[in-house]
Every structure is written in structure tokens, then in C-alpha cells.
Amino acid sequence: MQKDLTEPKQPDIEELTNNEALKNRPIRSFVLRQGRLTTGQQRALEQVMPIFGVPYQPELLDLATVFGRTESKKILEIGFGMGESTAYIASLLPEQDFLGVEVHTPGVGSLLKQIDEQQLKNLRIIQHDAVEVLNHMIADASLDGVHIFFPDPWHKKRHHKRRLIQAGFVKLLCSKLKAGAYLHVATDWQEYAEWVLDVLKAEPQLENTAADYAPKPAYRPLTKFENRGIKLGHGVWDIVFLRV
Ligand SMILES: C[S@@+](CC[C@H](N)C(=O)[O-])C[C@H]1O[C@@H](n2cnc3c(N)ncnc32)[C@H](O)[C@@H]1O
């Protein structure tokens, strides 16, 4: 979920180090928290997931088959949280298809519920580590865009290695983007914004669409957290690069 802008919270490191299943990931960008499910999320997980969920399996996905159409743009969103922006963008752009990847079960339930309520046809969900999904399920040069909105900033210096945006991960993303496709990252943490800008600038397969930070693309909605942050005088940085 998007962090409280006034009080950045660090994930519980005890929880991290004690979780055997999470130890071998190349980037430990997330902590699996229990999180309570609402009745609506639970129901959506049971009834909507079988229709709009794509089970993780280490086999290439044919996105045209998944969405039932070939000509539409295919956009991947990594870490959609509770999915408010994802559902908004999918309803705004029905001619494009959106594949959302998230590990957090209440978030997955929440987006499934919105898919059902808003009758969204152009959205599918994979509940799994996005690094593994990219490595095993996404074909090279198959994506028209990638959204990464408010990735966990991992504020403390000793946790920076857990940041999702790292040189190796960006190379992996580049291999999945078509020529001319975009990578859009947004963050409300200035030091992470500078880090992301530096990592993306250093990748020769990417070119910036702006001198440094980009204007907020019209499709990305202002979330309530972001609005609250802006009222408190905090900034938000959008970073949009193109695959050359
Ligand atoms: C700070 S939240 C932001 C959520 C949402 N994008 C928003 O703007 O509110 C970051 C999300 O990324 C998810 N996440 C982090 N690393 C991930 C990974 N490797 N694969 C899938 N999801 C991941 C977390 O579970 C969390 O929900």
C-alpha cells in the first residue's frame, strides 16, 4: 500500500528474516503481511479470481490469448496495491489491456472487487512476485508499457538493496518492452525519485521523455494519499522513459 506520507514506516525486519520462502528472491522488495480481508475482498477472491486471475506458472504467457485480442496495447503494472489507480486507468483506456501483478492478498481482492463492480474487461491479475513473472511468463519485446506507481521506497540506506528499481531489474524490464514502449515510475519520496532517475539514465536502452522528471501523464489519477501529501506540501515525481 502507499505509505503514510508523514511517517514513513519500515517493514518489520524480524518478519523478513524469519520467512524462509522469501529468502532466495533476487530482490526482496516486499514483505508478505497477513492483512485482514473484508467480506467483499474474500468474495471477489473466491468468485472473480477464477475468471480474471492468471495463475502463476513458469511458462510464457500469450498476452493476445489472455486478453482475447491482438491489436490492443499490453501494459504491465507492478505492485498495484489496492488497485484504485489500476481500475481507474483500465476504465479510462478500454482499448488497452492491463496485467496487474501484486503479492498482497487484500490488494488482489480489492482490485478483483473493482473489476467486478465496474465490469472491467481489459484487466487481468497475477498474484506473484513480479520479478519471477517477468522472468518466466512475459515474452521478450511483448509489452507496450510498464507502470510502477509508488514502489516501496525502503528509506533506510541499509535496505536500499531491497528497492525494486535496480540496474539489473531495469535491464530485465527493457528486454520485455517493445521498441518505443514506455516505463512510467511515480514516487513520493524525493531521494528514491533521484535514485530511479539515476538508474534509468544509466540504462543505454532507455531514453528520458523529459529533461529529468516528467509532467504527470493524464491517465495516472491522483490517489487520496497523494492528494493528502500534496496538501501537506510533499512532492510527487513522475519519471517516464522510452525503450529505444
Ligand atoms: C507502496 S505500495 C504502492 C501500491 C500502489 N501502486 C499505490 O500506488 O498505492 C507497493 C506495492 O508493491 C508491491 N510489491 C513490491 N514488490 C513487489 C514484487 N516484487 N512483486 C509484486 N508486487 C510487489 C507491494 O506488495 C505493495 O503493495
The ligand as an SDF file (V2000), in Angstrom:
LIG
                    3D

 27 29  0  0  0  0  0  0  0  0999 V2000
    3.9020    1.2090   -1.5450 C   0  0  0  0  0  0  0  0  0  0  0  0
    2.8520    0.0700   -2.3340 S   0  0  0  0  0  0  0  0  0  0  0  0
    2.1420    1.0290   -3.6490 C   0  0  0  0  0  0  0  0  0  0  0  0
    0.8760    0.4500   -4.1510 C   0  0  0  0  0  0  0  0  0  0  0  0
    0.1860    1.1710   -5.3200 C   0  0  0  0  0  0  0  0  0  0  0  0
    0.9720    1.1080   -6.5390 N   0  0  0  0  0  0  0  0  0  0  0  0
   -0.1700    2.6010   -4.9880 C   0  0  0  0  0  0  0  0  0  0  0  0
    0.2270    3.4860   -5.7200 O   0  0  0  0  0  0  0  0  0  0  0  0
   -0.8470    2.8210   -3.9670 O   0  0  0  0  0  0  0  0  0  0  0  0
    3.9570   -1.0190   -3.2070 C   0  0  0  0  0  0  0  0  0  0  0  0
    3.2920   -2.3270   -3.5880 C   0  0  0  0  0  0  0  0  0  0  0  0
    4.1940   -3.0810   -4.3710 O   0  0  0  0  0  0  0  0  0  0  0  0
    4.0270   -4.4500   -4.0440 C   0  0  0  0  0  0  0  0  0  0  0  0
    5.2640   -5.1380   -4.4360 N   0  0  0  0  0  0  0  0  0  0  0  0
    6.5130   -4.8560   -4.0180 C   0  0  0  0  0  0  0  0  0  0  0  0
    7.4010   -5.6670   -4.5870 N   0  0  0  0  0  0  0  0  0  0  0  0
    6.6840   -6.4830   -5.4200 C   0  0  0  0  0  0  0  0  0  0  0  0
    7.0470   -7.5490   -6.2820 C   0  0  0  0  0  0  0  0  0  0  0  0
    8.3150   -7.9310   -6.4200 N   0  0  0  0  0  0  0  0  0  0  0  0
    6.0750   -8.1720   -6.9580 N   0  0  0  0  0  0  0  0  0  0  0  0
    4.7720   -7.7910   -6.8230 C   0  0  0  0  0  0  0  0  0  0  0  0
    4.3710   -6.7940   -6.0190 N   0  0  0  0  0  0  0  0  0  0  0  0
    5.3170   -6.1520   -5.3270 C   0  0  0  0  0  0  0  0  0  0  0  0
    3.7550   -4.4470   -2.5550 C   0  0  0  0  0  0  0  0  0  0  0  0
    3.0680   -5.6040   -2.1350 O   0  0  0  0  0  0  0  0  0  0  0  0
    2.9080   -3.1830   -2.3950 C   0  0  0  0  0  0  0  0  0  0  0  0
    1.5350   -3.4640   -2.4650 O   0  0  0  0  0  0  0  0  0  0  0  0
  1  2  1  0
  2  3  1  0
  2 10  1  0
  3  4  1  0
  4  5  1  0
  5  6  1  0
  5  7  1  0
  7  8  2  0
  7  9  1  0
 10 11  1  0
 11 12  1  0
 11 26  1  0
 12 13  1  0
 13 14  1  0
 13 24  1  0
 14 15  1  0
 14 23  1  0
 15 16  2  0
 16 17  1  0
 17 18  1  0
 17 23  2  0
 18 19  1  0
 18 20  2  0
 20 21  1  0
 21 22  2  0
 22 23  1  0
 24 25  1  0
 24 26  1  0
 26 27  1  0
M  CHG  2   2   1   9  -1
M  END
$$$$
